[in-house]
């Protein structure tokens, strides 16, 4: 099958992000997957997929320093 036929095209971010999160959830056994944007002050949840329990909502904003990402970034910085 030609490579071009293997690639799915999306019309917008919503369709692409929904497809990506659904695909990832087939391989990663977690309750919640999400896409967020951050400015290192705030994490804004752009797209979320909750399974059994609703842990996040789209549009929710969380302080960056209180998120897993801030902690992970600090760990990486310490070990580099």
N, C-alpha and C positions, 0 to 999 in steps of 0.2 A: 504494500500500500504506500503510495507517495506520501512523503512527510507532510505536505500541505494538508492532506486529508486527516492527519492525526491531530492537527492543531485546531482547537475550538476557538472561535472568535466570539467576543462578547461585545454587546452594544454599550454597556455602561459599567461603572464600578460596582454597583449593587449586584448585578448578575455575576460578574467575575468573582467578587469576594464571597458570595454565597456558594458558588461552585467550588472555590478553593477550600473553604471551611468544611463543606460536606465531604470533599475528597480526603482532607486531612483527618477527619473524624473516623474514617474507615481504617486508618493506620495507627492512630494515637488514641488510646483508651482513657480519655479524660471527660469530665462533665462539661467543661466549658472551653471553647476556643474563641479567640477574638482577634480583631485587627484594631490597632489603636494608633493614633498619632500623638506625638508628644513634643513639647518644646523645652523639656527638662525642668519644667515647673508643674505642668499638668499633663496627665494622660487622658485623652478624649477617646472613648470607645466608639469606633466608627461602625464596626460590624461585629455581631456576636452570635455564637451558636451554643445554646445551653441544652443539655440533654435532660437529665432527671430533675435537677434543681436549678432554679434561676438564680445565678450568682451575679450576673452583670446585665445591664440594659444598654442598648444602643443610645448614644448621646450622653451617657453618664460621663462625668469628669471626676478624676481622682487626683489627689496631690501626687506628683511624680515621686517624691522622696519616700512615700509610704507604700510604694508598689514594689513588686518583685523585681521589676526591671532595674530600679535604682540600686537595690541590694546586689543584684547580679553584676551590674556594671562596676560596682565598688569591688567585688570579689575579683573580677577580671583585671581591674586596674592594679590591685595589690599583687596579683600573681604574674603580671607581665614584666 
